[in-house]
Amino acid sequence: MRGALGQGGRLYHVPAMRLGPLRVKASSQGQLGLELESAPRPLPVLEEKTRGAVFRALPVRSVLNSPATTGMGFWSLNPYVGCEFGCSYCYARRTHEWTVERASAAGAVSPRSTGVSAWQAFEQEIFVKQSAPDVLLRTLDPEKLAGAELVIGTATDPYQPAERRFLLTRRLLEALLLHRGLAIGLITKSPLVTRDLDVLGKLAAQHELSVNISLASMDAGLLRRLEARSPAPHARIRALERLTRAGIHAGLLIAPILPGITDGWASLAALLEAAKGAGARYAVGAPLRLEPAARAGLLPVLRREFPDLVERYERRYGGRVHAGKDYERALQRRLRSLQTAFGFSTETGMGGRNRRVASG
């Protein structure tokens, strides 16, 4: 490793660049010799934490994901690939694997020597889209969005701990201040979102803005078994209260709701009661989608922490993503009853918009 000075004179570790063997094609008289070739430049390491997380700069040419690409009814944007929170049910781990595979094929990253699995690498090797704000400034065409919402944080948390260092999400929000009349959504588990109250207030004056605080349970001990390093429930509720007191349209996103774990009346009622006390404008939820990446992460946790539920999950989900129409209808009836009891709208979309709720 060698040192390189970053902003403020801070020293960061950057891996030494290794050049592959130089190749020169033999040429006969009258032919031009080929230029020397070297191996691709590796992605620079921006920071490395003592617990093992590595942050790498990831060059990007585009940052917006269209509804046609994702299958969702909105545009999405994620400033980071990978997330430190370590939620066992996260469906975005496969996206991280694709990023690593592409970077490895290009010679930009080397296989990790720590022996961690691809599943663990999602939490320990975070890719940072440093140029994302500049790319957004160059490429965002409001007319192309055609009135559809732009949601930040659908795959990885935009306010995960790395945001304190890199300020990517804040810079993206500032870039959106150059436009007017957009529908913007933000999803996060982190109270760090309140750091940007000044920018959020300006955005709310120019756009239709909704901030979704994601929380699956008020039971901190239970959450720790499912989300290794996510912020505590009371910290998220306090953040929600700060947002609403500042005049931001913000609410509670209960997603995913885990069958047999967080779907009970008492559990859901505790969430809606806390949200109501924090001044939430809405409280919505959606059941777990057990996509392949989520299945690989959650099932081992079930076997370790909730062994009596393993057979029920295998029977209920089988090889499917959804728990079944009967379960989903029953859960929605339960949610609607609680929404009515606590004075919330019974619409199913985040921020009062009628669309499918992300559950990761």
C-alpha positions, 0 to 999 in steps of 0.5 A: 500500500502507498499513501496519497493525500486527500482533501484536507491533507488526510492520508488515505491508502491507495493500492500500488498499481501493478502493471502486467507484462509489456507486450510488443508485437514483432514487426517487419520492415515497413510495418509500424510497431504497436504501442506498449500495453499495460494492465487496466488501472485498479479502482482506487481505495478511498478509505479502509475501516478497521473493522474491514470495510473498504471503500472504492471509487466507482466511475459511472457514466449514468446514475438514473435507473428507468422504470423499464430497467427495474420493473418499478413504477418510478426512476431510481438512483443509488449513490453507493453499491453495497451497504454497511448496515448488513440487513439479512433480508436485503435484495440488493446483494446481487447488484453488488456481485454484478458490479464486482464481476464487471470490475474484476473482468476489467482488471479494476479490482482483485479478488479479496484476500480476506476469504469473505463470501460474495454475500459478505462483500456487500457489507465490506467492499462498498463502491462509491459513485464519486462523480454521481452528482456531476453526472446527474447534473449533465444527464437529468432531463425532467421531461424524460421522467414524464412525471414519474417519481425519482427515488433515492435509496431503493437498493442501498441506504443513501445515508449509510455511515459512508455518507458522513465521509463522502457527502454524495447524497447531499451533493445529489440533493443539491444538484436537484435544486437546479430543477423545479416540479419533480416528484422526489422520494428518499428512503433511509434507515439512518438519522443522518438524513437530518443533517441535510434538513437545510437542503431538504427544506429547499427541495420541498419548496421546489418539488414534491418531496417525501422522505421515508424512514424505514423501520421494521420493528420497535424491538431493538433486540429483534432488529439487531438479529436481523440488521447487524449494524442498522440504527436503533429504532428510537433514533429513527423515530427521533429523525422522523420527528425532526423531519416533520417538525421542519415541515418535511413531508415524511412518514414511516415505511414498514418494509419488509414485514417478515412473516411470523417475526414482525407481522403481529398486531402488537408489533405493527401497532407499536410502529404506527403509534410511534410514527403517529407520535413523531408526526408522520404524514403517513405509515405504509408497509409491504411484506417480504419479497424473498428474491434469491439474494434475500433468500441467501441472506435471510434463511441462514439467519432464520436457522440460527435465530428462529429455527421454528420458522424455517419450515414455515418459510420453506412451505410458504415461499417455496421457490417463489418470491412472494408469500402468497396472495392469501397472506398478502391480503390478510396482512393488508387488512391488518395494516389498513385496520391499524392505519385507520385506528391511528388516523393514517391514510390507507393508501399503499404507496410511499408518500401518499403516491399509489405505487409499489413499496420497496422492501429492502 
